[in-house]
Amino acid sequence: MTFADYPSLRGRVVFVTGGASGIGAAFVEQFHAQGARVAFVDRQADAGEVLASGLPGSWFAPCDVTDGDALRTAILAAADALGPITVLVNNVADDTRSKAAETSAEAWRAGLAVNLDPVFAAATAVQPMMRHAGGGSIINVSSINALWGPAEMPAYVAAKGAINALTKSLAREWGPDRIRVNALSPGWVVTPRQLELWLTPEAEADWARQVALKDRIQPEDIARAALFLAADDSRMMTGQNLVVDAGRT
């Protein structure tokens, strides 16, 4: 297959949370391949360093995104190194399973702390520099789980639903400054984590019965959708939720 090239992304500064592995690494690699200047953070320091070492000009810092001050500090440091951030990909997430009745107050709060809070912290950190630059694109990675609400993922599903609502609110508030805010909702993406924990032959067969397109969704499929949302090609899209799920929903 031949995929699109986006000239408007060349030289643009992109910041990705949770960029060291899985879908996050695909975001980092795909934006770098477009000629963007890419910064990313992740708590997996070794994996982040390895990825950054293979992408000349990229910037990486280890960061626990549940620490809002640390995340904001990393964003400012990335901007100092590469220039004002005009594309933000709020990717970081943790889809750990647990039954609602067995989810403690601490586990509930921890789920929101990693899946929801960094979205707001990062967005508000980049908003001033995007406004000063004349605009920007914020891409909040949600999930189709927010649309159909599977069992045994209460904090994750609640956080992703909140991300969809927050996306609408920020899009309206920041639209006058030409800051576009969109959500991106993947379906079941085949990552090493999914293969290790949940993607059994039986689960995949059940998934195949629910989708229109039978090919596996790869991390690059999600990243290419983000390229479009970040590029000038989507300049009149904001407050939207772009679903990439092989026709499951």
C-alpha positions as CSV (number, residue, x, y, z in Angstrom):
1,M,0.0,0.0,0.0
2,T,1.0,3.6,-0.5
3,F,0.3,6.1,2.3
4,A,-0.1,9.8,2.3
5,D,2.6,12.4,2.8
6,Y,1.7,15.6,4.7
7,P,4.0,18.5,3.8
8,S,2.4,20.7,6.5
9,L,3.9,18.4,9.2
10,R,7.5,19.0,8.2
11,G,9.3,20.9,10.9
12,R,6.2,20.9,13.1
13,V,6.9,20.1,16.8
14,V,4.9,17.2,18.1
15,F,4.7,16.0,21.7
16,V,3.5,12.4,22.5
17,T,2.7,11.0,25.9
18,G,3.4,7.3,26.4
19,G,5.5,7.2,23.3
20,A,8.0,4.4,24.1
21,S,6.0,1.4,23.0
22,G,2.8,0.1,21.3
23,I,0.6,2.7,19.6
24,G,2.6,5.5,21.2
25,A,5.8,4.3,19.5
26,A,3.9,4.2,16.2
27,F,2.9,7.8,16.7
28,V,6.5,8.8,17.3
29,E,7.8,6.9,14.3
30,Q,5.1,8.1,11.9
31,F,5.4,11.7,12.8
32,H,9.2,11.5,12.6
33,A,8.9,9.9,9.1
34,Q,6.9,13.0,8.0
35,G,9.7,15.3,9.0
36,A,8.2,16.5,12.2
37,R,10.3,17.3,15.2
38,V,9.1,14.8,17.8
39,A,9.3,14.8,21.6
40,F,7.9,12.1,23.8
41,V,7.7,10.9,27.4
42,D,7.2,7.5,28.9
43,R,7.9,5.9,32.3
44,Q,9.7,3.1,30.4
45,A,13.1,4.9,30.3
46,D,15.1,2.1,28.6
47,A,12.5,1.6,25.8
48,G,12.2,5.3,25.3
49,E,16.0,5.8,25.0
50,V,16.2,2.9,22.5
51,L,13.4,4.4,20.3
52,A,14.8,7.9,20.5
53,S,18.3,6.7,19.5
54,G,17.0,5.4,16.2
55,L,15.2,8.6,15.3
56,P,17.7,11.5,14.7
57,G,16.6,14.8,16.2
58,S,13.9,13.3,18.4
59,W,13.7,14.2,22.1
60,F,12.8,11.9,25.0
61,A,12.5,12.2,28.7
62,P,11.3,9.6,31.3
63,C,8.2,10.8,33.0
64,D,5.4,9.5,35.2
65,V,2.5,11.3,33.6
66,T,0.3,10.9,36.7
67,D,2.5,13.6,38.2
68,G,1.0,16.7,36.6
69,D,3.9,19.0,37.5
70,A,6.4,16.5,36.1
71,L,4.5,16.3,32.9
72,R,4.2,20.1,32.5
73,T,7.9,20.4,33.2
74,A,8.7,17.9,30.5
75,I,6.5,19.7,28.0
76,L,8.3,23.0,28.7
77,A,11.7,21.3,28.4
78,A,10.7,19.7,25.1
79,A,9.6,23.1,23.8
80,D,12.9,24.6,24.9
81,A,14.8,21.9,23.0
82,L,12.7,21.7,19.8
83,G,10.5,24.8,19.6
84,P,6.9,25.6,20.5
85,I,4.7,22.5,20.5
86,T,1.9,22.8,17.9
87,V,0.8,19.1,17.9
88,L,0.0,17.2,21.1
89,V,-0.9,13.5,21.1
90,N,-2.4,12.5,24.4
91,N,-1.8,8.8,24.1
92,V,-0.8,7.4,27.4
93,A,-3.3,4.9,28.9
94,D,-3.6,1.8,31.1
95,D,-6.4,-0.7,30.2
96,T,-5.9,-3.0,33.2
97,R,-9.1,-5.1,33.8
98,S,-11.0,-5.3,37.1
99,K,-14.6,-6.0,38.1
100,A,-16.4,-2.8,39.3
101,A,-17.4,-4.4,42.6
102,E,-13.8,-5.4,43.2
103,T,-12.3,-2.0,42.3
104,S,-11.1,-0.2,45.4
105,A,-11.3,3.6,45.8
106,E,-7.5,3.7,45.3
107,A,-7.6,1.6,42.1
108,W,-10.4,3.8,40.8
109,R,-8.5,7.0,41.4
110,A,-5.3,5.4,40.0
111,G,-7.2,4.5,36.8
112,L,-8.3,8.1,36.3
113,A,-4.9,9.4,37.2
114,V,-3.3,7.7,34.3
115,N,-6.1,7.6,31.8
116,L,-7.7,11.0,32.2
117,D,-5.7,13.5,34.3
118,P,-2.7,13.7,31.9
119,V,-4.9,14.7,29.0
120,F,-6.0,17.9,30.8
121,A,-2.6,18.6,32.2
122,A,-0.8,18.3,28.9
123,A,-3.5,20.2,26.9
124,T,-3.5,23.2,29.3
125,A,0.4,23.1,29.2
126,V,0.6,23.4,25.4
127,Q,-2.4,25.8,25.0
128,P,-0.4,29.0,25.6
129,M,2.3,28.2,23.1
130,M,-0.3,27.0,20.5
131,R,-2.2,30.3,20.9
132,H,1.0,32.3,20.5
133,A,1.9,30.2,17.4
134,G,-1.4,31.0,15.8
135,G,-3.0,27.6,16.3
136,G,-2.3,23.9,16.8
137,S,-3.8,20.4,16.9
138,I,-4.5,18.4,20.0
139,I,-5.3,14.7,19.5
140,N,-6.8,12.9,22.5
141,V,-6.6,9.2,22.2
142,S,-9.9,7.7,23.4
143,S,-11.3,4.3,22.6
144,I,-14.4,2.6,21.2
145,N,-14.8,1.2,24.7
146,A,-16.3,4.6,25.6
147,L,-18.9,4.0,22.9
148,W,-20.0,0.5,23.8
149,G,-18.9,0.2,27.5
150,P,-17.5,-3.3,28.0
151,A,-17.6,-4.9,31.5
152,E,-14.8,-5.1,33.9
153,M,-13.0,-1.9,32.8
154,P,-14.8,0.7,34.9
155,A,-12.1,3.3,35.4
156,Y,-10.7,3.0,31.9
157,V,-14.2,3.2,30.2
158,A,-15.2,6.2,32.4
159,A,-11.9,8.0,31.6
160,K,-12.3,7.5,27.9
161,G,-15.9,8.7,28.0
162,A,-14.7,11.8,29.8
163,I,-12.0,12.4,27.2
164,N,-14.6,12.5,24.5
165,A,-16.6,15.1,26.5
166,L,-13.5,17.1,27.4
167,T,-12.5,17.1,23.7
168,K,-15.8,18.8,22.8
169,S,-15.4,21.4,25.6
170,L,-11.8,22.3,24.8
171,A,-12.6,22.5,21.0
172,R,-15.2,25.1,21.7
173,E,-13.2,27.1,24.2
174,W,-10.0,27.2,22.2
175,G,-11.4,27.3,18.7
176,P,-11.1,31.1,18.4
177,D,-7.4,30.7,18.8
178,R,-7.3,28.1,16.0
179,I,-6.5,25.3,18.3
180,R,-8.2,22.2,17.1
181,V,-9.1,19.4,19.6
182,N,-10.2,16.0,18.3
183,A,-10.5,12.6,19.8
184,L,-9.2,9.4,18.1
185,S,-10.9,6.1,19.0
186,P,-9.1,2.9,18.1
187,G,-10.7,-0.5,18.1
188,W,-8.7,-3.5,19.2
189,V,-5.2,-2.8,18.1
190,V,-2.7,-5.6,18.0
191,T,0.2,-4.5,20.3
192,P,2.7,-6.7,22.2
193,R,0.6,-6.0,25.4
194,Q,-2.6,-7.2,23.8
195,L,-0.8,-10.3,22.4
196,E,0.6,-11.1,25.8
197,L,-2.4,-10.6,27.9
198,W,-5.7,-10.9,26.0
199,L,-5.5,-11.6,22.3
200,T,-6.2,-15.4,22.4
201,P,-7.3,-17.2,19.2
202,E,-10.8,-17.5,20.7
203,A,-11.0,-13.8,21.5
204,E,-9.7,-12.9,18.0
205,A,-12.3,-15.2,16.4
206,D,-15.0,-13.4,18.3
207,W,-13.6,-10.1,17.3
208,A,-13.6,-11.1,13.6
209,R,-17.3,-11.9,13.8
210,Q,-18.0,-8.3,14.9
211,V,-16.0,-6.3,12.4
212,A,-16.5,-5.5,8.7
213,L,-12.8,-5.5,7.9
214,K,-11.1,-8.7,8.9
215,D,-7.4,-7.6,8.9
216,R,-5.8,-6.9,12.2
217,I,-5.7,-3.3,13.2
218,Q,-2.0,-2.3,13.6
219,P,-0.5,0.6,15.6
220,E,0.4,2.3,12.4
221,D,-3.2,2.4,11.3
222,I,-4.0,4.5,14.3
223,A,-0.9,6.7,13.9
224,R,-1.8,7.4,10.2
225,A,-5.2,8.7,11.3
226,A,-3.4,11.0,13.8
227,L,-1.2,12.4,11.0
228,F,-4.4,13.5,9.2
229,L,-5.8,15.1,12.3
230,A,-2.5,17.0,12.9
231,A,-2.0,18.1,9.3
232,D,-3.5,21.2,7.6
233,D,-5.7,18.8,5.6
234,S,-8.1,18.5,8.5
235,R,-8.0,22.3,9.3
236,M,-11.8,22.5,9.6
237,M,-12.2,19.5,11.9
238,T,-12.5,20.1,15.6
239,G,-14.5,18.6,18.4
240,Q,-14.8,15.3,16.5
241,N,-14.2,11.6,17.4
242,L,-12.5,9.8,14.6
243,V,-13.1,6.0,15.0
244,V,-10.7,3.5,13.5
245,D,-12.1,0.1,14.5
246,A,-12.5,-2.0,11.3
247,G,-16.2,-1.3,11.4
248,R,-16.9,-2.8,14.8
249,T,-19.1,0.0,16.1
